[in-house]
Amino acid sequence: MYDIQPLIERVRSYAKRAGIEEKTASYRVFVDVDRLGSLLDDKTCTVRTAKTAWATRDSLEAKLEHAA
């Protein structure tokens, strides 16, 4: 099973650093406003979705750091 908790924490951290709502961060990372909430409610996602989300989140973090 894939450990999704670190991804959840990083998406929430990204939302806080970017000054956006978690639903907005969820949409930007997962292209789904409800995915982060579902994961927080102990739902799962596929490994492929998680890997794509990690890459997207990393890209968003890099843009955020570059803009600062």
C-alpha positions, -999 to 999 in steps of 0.1 A, spaced: 0 0 0 12 35 -8 17 59 21 -3 89 12 2 109 44 34 127 34 16 139 2 -14 151 22 9 171 45 29 186 16 -3 197 -2 -16 213 30 18 230 35 17 243 -1 -18 257 5 -6 276 36 26 289 19 7 300 -12 -20 316 9 -48 296 -8 -76 274 5 -70 237 7 -97 230 -19 -78 253 -43 -46 234 -36 -64 202 -41 -76 213 -75 -41 225 -85 -24 193 -74 -50 166 -81 -73 185 -106 -101 176 -82 -113 200 -55 -125 172 -33 -95 148 -35 -76 162 -6 -107 161 16 -113 125 6 -77 116 15 -81 133 48 -112 111 53 -90 80 49 -101 74 13 -74 61 -11 -61 70 -45 -41 50 -71 -4 50 -70 -4 66 -104 -26 95 -91 -3 99 -61 29 100 -83 13 125 -106 3 146 -77 38 145 -62 52 158 -95 26 185 -98 31 196 -62 68 197 -67 64 219 -98 40 242 -80 64 245 -50 93 254 -74 72 281 -90 62 294 -56 98 296 -45 109 312 -77 83 339 -74 94 348 -39 
